[in-house]
Amino acid sequence: MRVTSDLAMVDAHVHFWDPLHHYYPWLCDRPLIPFRYGDYSAICRSYLPADYLRDVQGHRVEKTVYLEAEWDPRDPRGEMDFIGRLRSETGFPNVAIAQAWLDRDDAAEVLEHHAARDFVRGVRHKPRGGASPKDRRPTSMSDPHWRSGFARLRPLGLQFDLQAPWWHFDEAAALAQDFPDTQIVLLHTGLPADRSTEGVAGWRDAMRNLAQCPNVAVKISGIGVPGVPWTVARNREIVLHTIDSFGVDRCMFASNFPVDGVCGDLDTIFSGYKTITGGFSAEERAKLFHDNAIRIYRING
């Protein structure tokens, strides 16, 4: 296994949370909700920068991108207050993607509030849609009201982190084409959870089609499979096809911690990504692990 600990890295997708003092419905409420990784009770605890730095020992992570953690939806601005305090106290995260509900009546006010913070780079709002490839009902991405909220992003200097399964990428491509000046970052590698021959084939085609949109980049993260350990052998094809489809300049690696801790420890995951890309040039690896995230998320200093 070829693993280099001196490779400068940006972790392009981390979560910090404190469910003892703040309300996250999915972490705080019981019973726990159905989740793509199965039982996630082990992560329903505080996870702060000190915890992350302990987990990532041995890897040279220099910057982090925070992703909204499904904080109390009644108060999307409060989450960024919390993250602002963490930044002041610890220096992490460097930038953030905030929560915003694009189809709510207060969307304009919330987006303006987020855009006024110098560390917020964009927002995430998971589109509602079908739960399997057999259910291809239209998602939020086709809803005019949701799209009116999306249209506010670019004028405010905000980008969009898109979390949607691959069977809805026709709508994702239409969204990207209709808003070509808005940077979209596809999360979690298009959610290739179904590793059957049919499932992987559908995911492969969808990824290659979405990659035709030049304003879409992708995070290689969230590729754990429920109930089985995270391994290089299990995930090599997923990683390499993603890079082949989107190109070295539009891919970046991320941990999705602590969520992906349900599937494997952080060292296993980061070492796995390094091993899979062992045949890439030093310049290509620098882009994948560091430079692309710096550029796409506009991380300064």
Backbone as a ProteinNet text record, in pm:
[ID]
protein_1_A
[PRIMARY]
MRVTSDLAMVDAHVHFWDPLHHYYPWLCDRPLIPFRYGDYSAICRSYLPADYLRDVQGHRVEKTVYLEAEWDPRDPRGEMDFIGRLRSETGFPNVAIAQAWLDRDDAAEVLEHHAARDFVRGVRHKPRGGASPKDRRPTSMSDPHWRSGFARLRPLGLQFDLQAPWWHFDEAAALAQDFPDTQIVLLHTGLPADRSTEGVAGWRDAMRNLAQCPNVAVKISGIGVPGVPWTVARNREIVLHTIDSFGVDRCMFASNFPVDGVCGDLDTIFSGYKTITGGFSAEERAKLFHDNAIRIYRING
[TERTIARY]
85.2	0	88.7	70.9	151.5	77.6	123.1	59.1	165.1	139	234.1	171.7	232.5	177.3	214.6	311.7	355.7	278.5	177.4	97.3	5.8	22.3	-62.9	-207.1	-300.9	-440	-535.1	-645.8	-763.6	-874.1	-932.6	-1048.4	-1170.9	-1227.3	-1331	-1471.2	-1483.6	-1618.2	-1607.5	-1621.2	-1620.7	-1741.5	-1779.1	-1885.9	-1831.9	-1868	-1846	-1982.2	-2008.1	-2138.9	-2132.6	-2233	-2243.1	-2390	-2439.4	-2581.9	-2623	-2528.8	-2565	-2612.5	-2565.4	-2597.1	-2675.2	-2685.6	-2759.5	-2848.5	-2951.7	-3050.7	-3027.6	-2999.5	-2990.5	-3094.1	-3204.5	-3311	-3263	-3178.9	-3138.2	-3043.4	-2973.2	-2883.3	-2949	-3044.2	-3101.6	-3231	-3313.4	-3445.1	-3433	-3529.5	-3541.2	-3684.1	-3701.9	-3597.1	-3515.2	-3396.3	-3312.9	-3380.2	-3350.2	-3411.8	-3343.3	-3409.1	-3340.4	-3224.3	-3112.6	-2991.3	-2919.7	-2852.7	-2791.7	-2679.4	-2620.9	-2517.7	-2570.8	-2699.9	-2755.6	-2748.2	-2717.3	-2714.2	-2601.9	-2639.1	-2539.8	-2535.5	-2584.7	-2589.9	-2451.7	-2345.8	-2210.4	-2163.8	-2223.6	-2179.2	-2273.7	-2370.8	-2464.9	-2403.8	-2290.5	-2215.1	-2140.7	-2085.5	-2010.9	-1891.8	-1870.7	-1754	-1705.9	-1590.5	-1537.8	-1397.3	-1338.7	-1207	-1102.3	-1101.6	-1003.7	-1022.4	-1146.9	-1173.6	-1124.2	-1149.5	-1105.7	-953.7	-884.5	-738.6	-679.4	-745.6	-701.4	-720.3	-833.6	-862.4	-772.9	-729.5	-657	-505.5	-458.8	-314.8	-246.8	-131.5	-58.7	-86.7	-185.5	-218.3	-209.1	-149.5	-118.2	-235.8	-343	-459.1	-434.5	-430.5	-399.3	-523.5	-628.6	-750.9	-871.4	-984.6	-1108.5	-1224.4	-1318	-1442.8	-1555.8	-1629.8	-1741.2	-1868.5	-1942.1	-2072.7	-2182.1	-2287.1	-2399.1	-2438.8	-2477.5	-2496.6	-2642.3	-2734.5	-2877.8	-2914.3	-2861.3	-2894.1	-3042.8	-3094.9	-3235.2	-3279.2	-3369.4	-3407.2	-3481.6	-3525.9	-3593.6	-3494.6	-3366	-3265.8	-3139.2	-3145.9	-3026.9	-2911.5	-2942.6	-2835.2	-2758.3	-2826.1	-2759.8	-2642.4	-2651	-2540.8	-2414.4	-2427.4	-2309.3	-2255.6	-2340.9	-2291.2	-2199.3	-2243.9	-2166.1	-2034.1	-2039.3	-1917.3	-1823.5	-1878.2	-1794.9	-1718.6	-1782.4	-1714	-1603.6	-1631.7	-1528.2	-1406.8	-1432	-1321.7	-1236.5	-1302.6	-1229.1	-1148.1	-1203.6	-1139.2	-1031.5	-1049.8	-962.1	-893.9	-943.7	-892	-954.7	-1037.5	-1110.5	-1259.5	-1336.1	-1299.8	-1254.1	-1200.1	-1155.4	-1269.3	-1354.5	-1472.1	-1588.8	-1708.7	-1828	-1931.2	-2007.8	-2129.5	-2245.3	-2334.3	-2439.7	-2570.2	-2659	-2793.1	-2881.1	-2956.6	-3056.5	-3166	-3288.7	-3404.6	-3452.7	-3415.3	-3433.9	-3579.4	-3669.7	-3810.7	-3890.4	-3822.5	-3893.5	-3912.5	-4011.7	-4041	-3928.3	-3846.5	-3738.4	-3606.4	-3610.1	-3486.8	-3399.5	-3457.6	-3378.2	-3306.3	-3376.1	-3316.6	-3204.7	-3229	-3128	-3003.7	-3022.3	-2908.5	-2826.5	-2893.1	-2820.7	-2740.6	-2798.2	-2729.3	-2605	-2618.8	-2503	-2395.8	-2435.9	-2339.9	-2260	-2315.2	-2247	-2131.9	-2125	-2016.6	-1898	-1780.7	-1665.7	-1617.3	-1666.1	-1620.1	-1722.1	-1841	-1943.6	-1925.2	-1915.4	-1892.9	-2016.4	-2112.8	-2231.5	-2327.3	-2422.7	-2525.7	-2551	-2617.9	-2669	-2817	-2895.7	-3036.3	-3061.9	-3072.2	-3089.8	-3224.1	-3223.9	-3350.8	-3431.8	-3559.3	-3648.8	-3669.9	-3672.7	-3692.1	-3714.7	-3704.7	-3728.4	-3616.9	-3652.3	-3556	-3482.3	-3517.7	-3451.5	-3458.8	-3376.3	-3380.3	-3516.3	-3599.2	-3732.8	-3829.9	-3793.2	-3880	-3815.9	-3850.1	-3788.7	-3884.3	-3962.6	-4050.7	-3967.2	-4020.3	-3943.5	-3899.3	-3780.3	-3726.3	-3747.4	-3699.1	-3703.6	-3632.4	-3533.8	-3456.7	-3541.2	-3660.3	-3750.4	-3862.5	-3864.8	-3971.4	-3938.8	-4028.6	-3999	-3967.8	-4037.7	-4013.3	-3872.8	-3833	-3698.1	-3593.6	-3620.6	-3526.3	-3514.7	-3622.2	-3613.6	-3517.8	-3516.4	-3417.3	-3277.5	-3262.5	-3131.8	-3077.7	-3165.5	-3123.8	-3062	-3087	-3031.8	-2885	-2835.4	-2702.2	-2591.9	-2585	-2476.4	-2466.7	-2576.5	-2564.3	-2508.2	-2523.6	-2470.9	-2330.3	-2274.7	-2142.2	-2139.3	-2251.2	-2261.3	-2263.6	-2212.5	-2218.6	-2310.1	-2321	-2418.5	-2355.8	-2370.8	-2328.5	-2450.5	-2445.8	-2560.2	-2545.7	-2640.6	-2646	-2772.3	-2753.4	-2864.6	-2813.5	-2897.5	-2854	-2845.6	-2766.9	-2733.8	-2854.2	-2963.9	-3078.7	-3155.7	-3112.4	-3172.6	-3075.1	-2971.9	-2872.2	-2918.5	-3026.1	-3079.9	-3129.1	-3195.5	-3240.2	-3122.2	-3021.9	-2903.5	-2833.4	-2824.6	-2762.3	-2843.4	-2975.3	-3059.6	-3040.8	-3029.1	-3005.3	-2871.6	-2768.7	-2636.5	-2635.3	-2705.2	-2709.7	-2789.7	-2894.6	-2977	-2910.4	-2814.6	-2743	-2591.6	-2542.5	-2403.9	-2298.8	-2334.9	-2238.1	-2236.6	-2319	-2322.2	-2238.4	-2141.2	-2059.2	-2140.8	-2146.4	-2213.5	-2107.1	-2112.5	-2022.3	-2107.6	-2091.3	-2164.2	-2102.2	-2187.5	-2138.8	-2138.5	-2046.3	-2042.1	-2045.1	-1976.3	-1949.2	-2077.1	-2186.8	-2312.2	-2381.9	-2339.2	-2406	-2415	-2300.8	-2300.6	-2316.7	-2424.8	-2443	-2472.7	-2543.9	-2579.9	-2463.4	-2391.5	-2273.8	-2304.9	-2432.5	-2466.2	-2419.2	-2409.5	-2367.1	-2456.4	-2586.2	-2680.9	-2667.2	-2650.4	-2638.7	-2514.4	-2401.4	-2277.1	-2282.9	-2345	-2356.5	-2440.2	-2551.1	-2634.5	-2561.5	-2489.2	-2411.2	-2302.7	-2232.9	-2124.5	-2176	-2287.3	-2343.4	-2387.8	-2452.9	-2503.7	-2388.7	-2281.6	-2166.7	-2103	-2087.5	-2025.5	-2112.7	-2242.4	-2332.5	-2328.8	-2333.4	-2330.9	-2198	-2092.3	-1960	-1949.9	-2044.4	-2044.4	-2073	-2122.9	-2152.6	-2026.7	-1964.8	-1835.3	-1841	-1958.1	-1970.1	-1997.5	-1986.5	-2005.6	-1871.6	-1834.8	-1720.1	-1773.5	-1685	-1732.7	-1638.8	-1698	-1621.7	-1622.3	-1504.9	-1493.5	-1496.6	-1610.7	-1636.2	-1764	-1794	-1922.3	-1944	-1838.8	-1854.3	-1851.5	-1880.9	-1890.9	-2011.4	-2003.2	-2111.9	-2163.8	-2294.4	-2348.5	-2308.5	-2262.7	-2239.3	-2109.8	-2025.1	-1897.4	-1786.6	-1663.8	-1552.4	-1518.2	-1464.4	-1413.6	-1280.9	-1273	-1149.2	-1115.4	-986.8	-940.7	-1002.8	-1004.8	-1057.6	-1203.1	-1279.7	-1422.4	-1449.3	-1357.7	-1385.5	-1296.6	-1199.3	-1107	-1181.3	-1269.5	-1339.9	-1421.3	-1483.6	-1565.9	-1479.6	-1367	-1278	-1222.7	-1172.1	-1106.6	-1205.1	-1326.2	-1424.2	-1465.9	-1477.3	-1512.3	-1406.4	-1279.9	-1172.1	-1166.8	-1188	-1188.3	-1301.1	-1415.8	-1532.1	-1517.3	-1480.6	-1477.7	-1342.2	-1237.9	-1104.8	-1038.4	-908.8	-831.6	-860.3	-899.2	-919.3	-1053.6	-1143.9	-1277	-1311.3	-1213.1	-1235.7	-1157.3	-1209.6	-1137.3	-1176.3	-1086.2	-1112.7	-1163.1	-1245	-1301	-1334.8	-1337	-1358.2	-1505.2	-1586.8	-1724.8	-1725.3	-1629	-1626.1	-1704.2	-1764.6	-1755.2	-1854.1	-1935.4	-2039	-1979.8	-1875	-1816.6	-1738.5	-1728.8	-1672.3	-1755.6	-1880.9	-1964.5	-1907	-1833.9	-1782.9	-1634.8	-1559	-1415.9	-1350.7	-1233	-1164.9	-1104	-1069.7	-1026.4	-894.3	-806.1	-679.7	-702.2	-793.1	-823	-873	-961.5	-1022.1	-919.8	-847.5	-748.9	-634.1	-588.8	-483.7	-533	-661.8	-719.1	-719.6	-758.5	-756.4	-614.2	-518.3	-379.2	-328	-367.5	-326.1	-385.9	-513.7	-582	-519.7	-472.1	-414.6	-262.2	-207.6	-62.7	4	-67.6	-9.8	-21.5	-85.8	-100.1	28.4	47.2	166.5	154.9	267.3	266.7	176.9	179.9	96.1	-52.4	-87.3	-226.9	-274.9	-192	-231.7	-245.1	-158.9	-169.7	-304.1	-348.4	-478.4	-591.4	-587.6	-695.8	-707.7	-595.1	-595.3	-591.2	-556.9	-535.9	-582.1	-519.3	-533	-674.3	-743.8	-879.3	-973.4	-964.3	-1049.6	-1018	-888.5	-849.9	-913.9	-908.4	-962.5	-1115.2	-1178.2	-1323.5	-1394	-1336.2	-1397.4	-1335.9	-1245.3	-1189.6	-1135.2	-1045.5	-984.9	-859.6	-856.8	-744.8	-657.5	-531.2	-441.2	-397.4
-119.8	0	124.7	209.7	330.4	446.1	484.4	592.1	694.7	820.8	926.7	1020.6	1030.8	1115.6	1262	1290.8	1429	1500.5	1437.3	1498	1603.8	1729.4	1836.6	1811.4	1828.7	1793.6	1904.2	1914	1986.5	1883	1873.2	1785.3	1866.7	1832.9	1916.2	1890.3	1806.1	1780.6	1722.5	1808.7	1764.2	1824	1757.9	1808	1821.3	1929.3	1944.1	1967.9	1899.8	1919.6	1894.5	1946.6	1931.5	1911.5	1788	1762.3	1772.5	1787.3	1809.4	1952.3	2043.8	2185.2	2246.9	2177.1	2228.5	2118.1	2158.3	2061.7	2026.8	1898.7	1839.9	1727.1	1744.3	1643.1	1500.3	1478.4	1341.5	1281.6	1366.8	1318.4	1312.8	1401.7	1416.3	1338.8	1326	1263.2	1111.1	1050.7	904.6	867.1	758.4	670	738.3	684.4	736.4	711.9	798.6	788.6	679.5	624.6	532.7	605.5	536.7	602	509.3	565.9	486.2	396.4	427.2	341.3	249.5	253.1	170.1	240.2	165.4	217.9	320.5	443.1	548.7	602.3	523.5	569.4	605.1	542.4	566.9	709.9	781.3	918.1	1022.5	980	1074.5	1131.4	1192.7	1249.6	1371.3	1447.9	1566.3	1528.8	1606.3	1588.8	1728.7	1766.2	1900.7	1895.4	2010.1	2007	1925.2	1924.7	1844.8	1695.9	1652	1512.2	1479.7	1570.9	1549.7	1542.1	1633.5	1634.6	1506.9	1450.8	1320.7	1211.8	1211.3	1107	1114.6	1234.9	1253.1	1251.9	1216	1209.4	1120.7	1166.3	1092.7	1140.3	1229.8	1287.2	1439.2	1499.7	1642.8	1726.7	1731.2	1811.7	1955.6	2046.3	2185.6	2273.6	2235.7	2316	2223.2	2275.7	2198.4	2282.3	2213.1	2273.1	2212.1	2295.7	2248.9	2241	2132.6	2116.6	2118.7	2193.4	2201	2060.9	2049.1	1919	1892.4	1949.8	1933.6	1978.7	2092.8	2168.9	2201	2241.4	2280.8	2366	2314.3	2388.6	2518.2	2536.4	2661.6	2776.9	2744.8	2847.4	2824.4	2833	2804.3	2900.1	3020.6	3116.2	3082	3015	2980.7	2887	2799.1	2706.5	2781.2	2884.6	2959.4	3045.1	3083.2	3147	3050	2925.2	2820.1	2796.1	2785.3	2761.2	2881.4	3001	3119.8	3117.3	3071.2	3060.8	2955.6	2840.7	2737.7	2791	2864.7	2920.1	3012.4	3095.5	3188.6	3115.6	3005	2932.7	2835.1	2774.8	2665.5	2686	2776.7	2793.8	2701.6	2606.8	2515.4	2535.1	2524.7	2503.1	2633.1	2621.9	2741.5	2810	2731.6	2785.5	2692	2738	2659.6	2666.2	2558.8	2552.3	2547.9	2642.8	2663.3	2595.2	2583.9	2532.2	2644.4	2614.1	2707.3	2626.3	2664.1	2598.3	2687.4	2650.3	2739.2	2766.2	2680.1	2699.7	2757.5	2804.1	2866.8	3014.6	3071.4	3212.7	3303	3254.2	3336.1	3310.6	3243.9	3205.4	3326	3431.6	3548.8	3607.1	3620.3	3675.8	3586.6	3455.5	3362.2	3363.7	3361.1	3361.3	3489.2	3601.9	3728.3	3728.5	3671.5	3662.9	3573.8	3459.6	3372.3	3441.7	3507	3568.7	3679.8	3738.6	3846.8	3797.2	3666.4	3609.9	3578	3620.3	3607	3464.1	3369.9	3231.3	3140.3	3189.2	3106.9	3113.6	2995.1	2989.4	2946.8	2887.3	2842.1	2774.5	2701.6	2636.6	2496	2418.7	2287.5	2281.7	2227.5	2193.8	2066.6	1953.8	1826.2	1822.5	1804.8	1800.1	1676.4	1694.6	1581.2	1506.5	1372.1	1293.5	1147.9	1063.7	921.9	852.3	749.4	680.1	566.7	537.3	430.2	460	391.5	415.7	387.7	309.6	281.4	396.5	487.3	599.9	727.8	764.9	882	999.6	1013.9	1130.4	1258.9	1368.3	1493.2	1535.2	1590.6	1635.2	1785.5	1834.7	1978.8	2056.6	1996.1	2067.2	2110.5	2050.7	2088.9	2180.4	2212.2	2295.1	2443.5	2520	2660.8	2742.3	2712.2	2787.9	2759.9	2633.6	2595.8	2660.3	2657.9	2716.3	2868.4	2932.1	3077	3106.9	3019.6	3034	3007.3	2904.1	2870.8	2988.1	3056.7	3168.2	3282.9	3287.5	3393.9	3369.1	3248.7	3215.4	3294.8	3285.8	3348.6	3499	3574.6	3718.4	3749.9	3656.2	3676.2	3619.2	3564.2	3505.9	3370.8	3300	3170	3057.2	2942.6	2823.3	2721	2602.7	2504.9	2368.4	2306.2	2167.7	2078	1993.6	1911.5	1769.1	1727.1	1587.7	1525.5	1443.6	1376.8	1245.3	1141.8	1013.3	1018.1	928.7	932.7	921.4	857.8	843.2	973.4	1079.7	1211.9	1306.7	1252.9	1340.4	1403.8	1354.5	1425	1563.4	1569.3	1699.2	1783.4	1719.4	1792.7	1857	1783.5	1838.1	1955.2	1943	2053.1	2177	2155.3	2266.7	2333.2	2253.2	2308.2	2383.4	2331.9	2396.7	2526.6	2529.6	2650.4	2759.7	2721.1	2819	2796.2	2820.5	2783.4	2861.4	2975.3	3054.9	3022.1	2927.4	2887.1	2760.6	2767.3	2649.9	2548.7	2426.5	2316	2212.7	2163.3	2056.7	1935.9	1829.2	1706	1635.8	1599.2	1538.2	1386.2	1331	1188.1	1100	1149.8	1066.9	1016.7	1090.1	1049.2	933.4	900.9	799.8	662.6	601.2	469.1	355.2	355.1	255.8	116.5	111	-17.7	-67.8	-168.5	-218.2	-341.8	-366.2	-471.9	-429.9	-525.1	-494.8	-389	-403.6	-307	-171	-172.1	-46.7	30.6	-35.6	32	82.4	6.1	48.8	176.3	181.1	300.8	421.1	401	509.4	557.3	465.5	503	591.5	551.8	630.4	768	771.2	898.1	993.9	942.9	1027.9	1083.7	998.4	1046.9	1153.1	1137.3	1235.7	1368.1	1362.8	1486.6	1559	1484.3	1544.7	1630.6	1619.3	1704.2	1849.6	1877.2	2013.9	2072.6	2171.8	2220.4	2289.9	2333.6	2401.2	2305	2174.7	2074.2	2010.7	2016	1943.5	1835	1750.6	1638	1611.8	1579	1532.4	1380.7	1323.4	1179.1	1153	1110.8	1090.8	1009.8	966.2	900.4	774	694.7	574.9	446.1	458.3	337.7	253.2	125	30.9	-22.5	-16.1	-57	-198.9	-213.4	-345.7	-413.3	-344.9	-405.5	-303.3	-349.1	-256.2	-177.2	-58.1	25.4	-35.5	-72.2	-129.1	-67.6	-70.5	-24	-107.6	-237	-325.2	-293.9	-263.2	-238.3	-102.3	-7.8	129.4	181.8	102.2	148.7	189.7	104.4	133.1	261.5	282.8	402.7	527.8	528.3	644.5	670.4	568.5	588.2	627.2	572	612.2	757.7	799.9	939.8	1033.5	1003.6	1088.9	1083.7	967	955	1035.5	1039.2	1110.6	1261.6	1309.3	1453.5	1517.2	1437.3	1491.2	1531.5	1534.5	1563.6	1702.9	1796.6	1934.4	1959.3	1862.1	1884.9	1782.6	1714.2	1617.4	1659.6	1626.1	1649.5	1541.1	1513.6	1410.6	1473.5	1396.8	1444.9	1326.5	1351.5	1242.2	1215.9	1319.6	1310.7	1259.8	1304.9	1265.7	1364.1	1313	1175.5	1076.1	1119.2	1030.5	901.7	912.8	792.7	708.5	757.5	675.6	552.3	552.7	433.6	320.2	356.7	257.3	225.5	316.6	294.3	410.6	389.2	500.6	592.3	712.1	814	776.2	713.1	670.9	569.6	476.1	376.9	444.1	541	607	693.6	778.8	863.9	781.5	679.8	593.3	520.2	483.5	417.8	507.2	633.4	726.3	744.7	753.6	770.6	647.1	531.1	408.1	397.9	427.9	418.9	513.4	629.7	728.3	718.3	607.5	592.8	602.9	572.5	578.8	714.3	810.1	944.3	1023.6	1126.8	1210.3	1294.7	1350.1	1436.7	1558.4	1613.4	1729.3	1693.7	1578.4	1535.7	1509.4	1447.5	1419	1548.4	1645.7	1774.9	1841	1830	1885.1	1812.3	1680.1	1599.6	1614.9	1624.3	1625.7	1766.1	1866.8	1999	2113.6	2125.9	2248	2273.9	2168.6	2189.3	2242.4	2188.8	2237.4	2382.2	2417.4	2555.6	2648.5	2607.9	2692.2	2695.5	2580.2	2573.7	2635.6	2617.1	2673.6	2808	2858.5	2991.9	3007.7	2916.9	2919.2	3005.2	3107.7	3202.5	3178.3	3213.7	3209.9	3071.8
0	0	0	-99.5	-110.2	-44.5	75	150.3	185.3	156.3	189.2	290.6	405.9	510.7	493.1	402.5	384.2	273.8	217.5	111.2	171.4	130.1	180.2	137.7	230.9	204.6	251.4	180.3	226.2	240.5	357.2	374.4	335	221.7	160.4	213.3	318.2	370.5	510.9	611.1	749.8	821.7	929.7	1017.1	1158.8	1224.2	1367.7	1431.3	1542.5	1606.3	1755.5	1823	1968.4	2003.8	1989.8	2013.9	2160.1	2251.5	2391.9	2415.4	2332.7	2351.8	2236.5	2125	2009.9	1955.9	1883.4	1835.9	1689.4	1666.7	1533.4	1532.3	1463.8	1472.4	1450.6	1353.6	1319.4	1422.7	1498.5	1603.2	1740.5	1763	1896.5	1917.1	1813.1	1828.5	1831.4	1896	1897.8	1862	1782.3	1730.3	1621.4	1596.1	1489.6	1355	1258.9	1127.1	1044.9	942.3	850	782.9	773.2	723.6	626.7	527.4	421.2	470.8	586.8	643	752.9	776.6	882.6	1017.1	1121.8	1257.7	1272.9	1308.5	1324.5	1467.3	1560.4	1699.7	1753.9	1700.5	1750.3	1726.5	1630.6	1602.2	1660.8	1737.8	1800	1927.7	1912.1	2023.5	1971.6	2063	2024.4	1936.3	1830.4	1744.1	1706.4	1760.9	1747.9	1688.1	1653.4	1589	1662.8	1794.2	1867.9	1840.3	1826.9	1794.1	1653.9	1561.5	1423.4	1415.2	1482.7	1477.1	1535.2	1632.7	1685.4	1580.2	1513.6	1414.6	1292.3	1257.1	1131	1149.8	1267.1	1290.8	1185.8	1139.7	1037.8	896.9	883.1	752.3	763.8	664.6	670.4	618.3	696.8	659.5	704.5	608.5	635.9	643.9	572.4	568.3	571.6	616	616.7	566.5	502.5	456	540	610.3	692.6	609.8	626.2	562.2	666.8	638.2	731.1	775.8	903.6	966.3	1002	925.5	950	1091.2	1122.9	1244.1	1244.7	1356.3	1371.4	1251.5	1166	1045.1	1073.4	1196.2	1231.6	1246.4	1253.6	1282.9	1201.5	1069.8	988	1012.2	1060.1	1086.6	1213.6	1309	1434.4	1416	1317.2	1292.9	1254.8	1174.1	1134.3	1249	1344.4	1466.8	1541	1553.2	1619.9	1547.9	1415.8	1338.9	1347.1	1348.3	1363.9	1495.5	1602.3	1731.4	1727.1	1662.7	1650.4	1575.1	1470.4	1392.5	1478.8	1558.5	1644	1749.5	1801	1910.7	1864.2	1744.6	1703.5	1568.6	1486.5	1351.8	1248.9	1294.6	1206.7	1228	1121	980.8	916	795.4	724.7	652	586.4	518.6	545.4	510.2	542.3	431.3	423.1	342.1	440.1	429.5	527.8	486.9	581.8	554.7	498.6	396.1	343.8	276.9	299.1	239.5	126.3	4.1	-110.3	-143.9	-98.8	-131.3	-15.5	89.4	200.6	176	241.6	221.6	270	363.4	415.6	344.6	230.2	161.7	129.2	79.5	40.2	161.5	272	393.1	446.3	448.6	499.4	410.8	280.9	189.4	202.7	216.8	233.3	363.1	467.7	595.6	583.8	517.8	497.5	413.7	307.7	216.2	283.5	388.4	458.3	544.9	571	652.2	560.9	603.5	514.2	498	578.2	566.2	500.1	469	404.6	253.6	192.4	48.5	-30.5	34.8	-36.3	58.5	0.4	80.8	28.3	113.8	73.7	109.1	18.3	42.5	-37	32.9	-35.1	-108.1	-239.2	-312	-273	-257.8	-233.6	-364.3	-355.5	-476.6	-444.9	-545.7	-530.9	-455.8	-379.7	-294.5	-365.8	-489.4	-562.9	-712.3	-792.8	-937	-999.8	-934	-986.2	-962	-873.3	-837.1	-887.1	-1008.3	-1070.4	-1076.4	-971.1	-963.3	-969.4	-1021	-1025.6	-885.9	-878.7	-751.4	-734.6	-622	-596.7	-706	-769.6	-871.9	-990.7	-1005.5	-1114.3	-1067.6	-939.5	-883.2	-904.5	-967	-995.2	-870.2	-759.1	-636	-582.4	-582.7	-539.3	-630.5	-758.5	-854	-837.9	-795.6	-772.8	-658.4	-557.5	-451.5	-501.7	-584.4	-641.7	-724.4	-793.5	-878.6	-799.1	-670.1	-586.1	-549.6	-569.8	-521	-590	-719.9	-794.3	-768.8	-771.8	-744.5	-606.5	-511.9	-377.6	-360.7	-467.2	-458.4	-390.6	-392	-325.9	-428.8	-391	-473.7	-407	-468	-420.2	-409.3	-292.8	-274.7	-291.3	-391.4	-430.6	-379.5	-298.2	-255.3	-312.2	-413.7	-480.8	-536.2	-539.2	-593.9	-745.9	-800.7	-943.1	-1035	-990.1	-1080.1	-1099.4	-1033.4	-1056	-1126.1	-1187	-1247.8	-1377.7	-1436.8	-1553.2	-1510.9	-1396.1	-1343.8	-1297.1	-1237.3	-1194.1	-1313.1	-1423	-1543.4	-1599.2	-1596.8	-1643.7	-1556.3	-1425.9	-1334.2	-1365.9	-1382.5	-1412.4	-1544.6	-1643.2	-1774.1	-1770.1	-1688.9	-1680	-1597	-1510.7	-1428.8	-1447.1	-1566.4	-1598.3	-1521.1	-1461.1	-1387.1	-1238	-1194.8	-1054.6	-1037.1	-949.2	-920.5	-840.7	-890.1	-821.5	-786.1	-663.5	-620.5	-584.1	-657.7	-630.8	-510.8	-416.1	-292.7	-300.1	-225.2	-195.7	-321.2	-425	-542.3	-609.9	-591.2	-653.7	-584.9	-462.1	-377.7	-446.1	-474.7	-539.7	-439.1	-364.9	-258.2	-313.2	-425.1	-484.8	-568.9	-519.9	-591	-675.5	-702.2	-797.1	-935.9	-1026	-1162.6	-1225	-1206.7	-1262.4	-1195.6	-1062.4	-989.8	-1027.9	-1036.8	-1073.4	-1217.1	-1305.9	-1445.7	-1456.7	-1383.4	-1384.8	-1330	-1220.2	-1160.6	-1256.7	-1320.3	-1411.8	-1525.2	-1585.4	-1696	-1648	-1531.6	-1478.9	-1448.4	-1390	-1358	-1485.1	-1585.4	-1708.8	-1776.5	-1769.8	-1830.4	-1754.5	-1621.8	-1544.2	-1561	-1579.9	-1595.9	-1721.1	-1812.6	-1931.9	-1897.9	-1778.4	-1735.1	-1671.9	-1732.9	-1684.1	-1549.1	-1505.4	-1375.7	-1261.4	-1285.3	-1180.5	-1146.5	-1019.1	-965.2	-872.9	-821.2	-741.1	-624.3	-510.4	-395.5	-393.9	-388.3	-371.6	-221.4	-174.4	-31.8	-19.8	99.7	124.4	45.5	22.6	-60.7	21	149.4	230.5	189.9	219	190.7	323.6	347	476.7	515.6	638.2	693.5	655.5	576	536.3	556.7	582.6	604.5	478.5	498.1	388.2	342.4	214.8	161.5	26.7	-4.7	-135.6	-246.8	-229.7	-334.1	-364	-261.8	-279.6	-345.6	-327.6	-370.1	-482.8	-524.9	-628.8	-756.2	-805	-929.9	-920.5	-805.9	-786.7	-797.1	-727.4	-728	-867.6	-932.8	-1062	-1171.5	-1168.6	-1269.2	-1249.1	-1123.9	-1098	-1153.1	-1128.4	-1179.1	-1331.3	-1388.9	-1534.3	-1597.3	-1531.2	-1586	-1573.2	-1455.2	-1429.5	-1457.9	-1464.1	-1485.5	-1355.2	-1357.4	-1236.2	-1181.9	-1266.2	-1222.4	-1154.9	-1159.1	-1099.2	-990.8	-938.1	-829.8	-706.7	-590.8	-465.5	-366.2	-273.8	-174.1	-44.6	26.5	152	241.1	371.2	466.6	498.8	494.1	543.9	688.4	765.5	906.4	992.1	1100	1151	1089.8	992.4	939.6	884.7	803.2	744.4	845	968.9	1074.2	1102.6	1054.9	1066	980.4	874	777.9	794.6	851.5	866.2	936.8	992.7	1058.8	953.5	998.4	902.8	837.1	910.7	851.6	739.4	759.9	655.9	529	545.8	430	355.9	428.2	361.4	304	376.4	322.7	198.5	198.1	82.1	-40.3	-23.3	-136.2	-188.9	-97.2	-139.3	-213.6	-166.8	-232.9	-372.6	-386	-515.6	-617.2	-571.4	-663.7	-668.9	-621.7	-618	-753.3	-860.9	-994.2	-1061	-995.3	-1051.9	-1029	-1109.3	-1093.1	-966.8	-922.1	-804	-826.2	-946.7	-976.8	-971.1	-1026.2	-1023.7	-881.4	-801.3	-663.3	-583.2	-609.9	-541.3	-572.2	-695.9	-732.4	-659.1	-661.1	-604.7	-453.1	-386	-240.3	-180.7	-261.8	-203.2	-293.3	-411.1	-489.6	-538.8	-582.1	-635.4	-528.5	-408.7	-299.6	-264.7	-264.6	-239.7	-341.1	-467.6	-575.7	-574.8	-568.6	-581.3	-461.3	-342.3	-222.4	-182.3	-267.5	-247.3	-105	-69.6	63	58.2	138.5	139.3	262.4	248.4	365.2	404.1
[MASK]
+++++++++++++++++++++++++++++++++++++++++++++++++++++++++++++++++++++++++++++++++++++++++++++++++++++++++++++++++++++++++++++++++++++++++++++++++++++++++++++++++++++++++++++++++++++++++++++++++++++++++++++++++++++++++++++++++++++++++++++++++++++++++++++++++++++++++++++++++++++++++++++++++++++++++++++

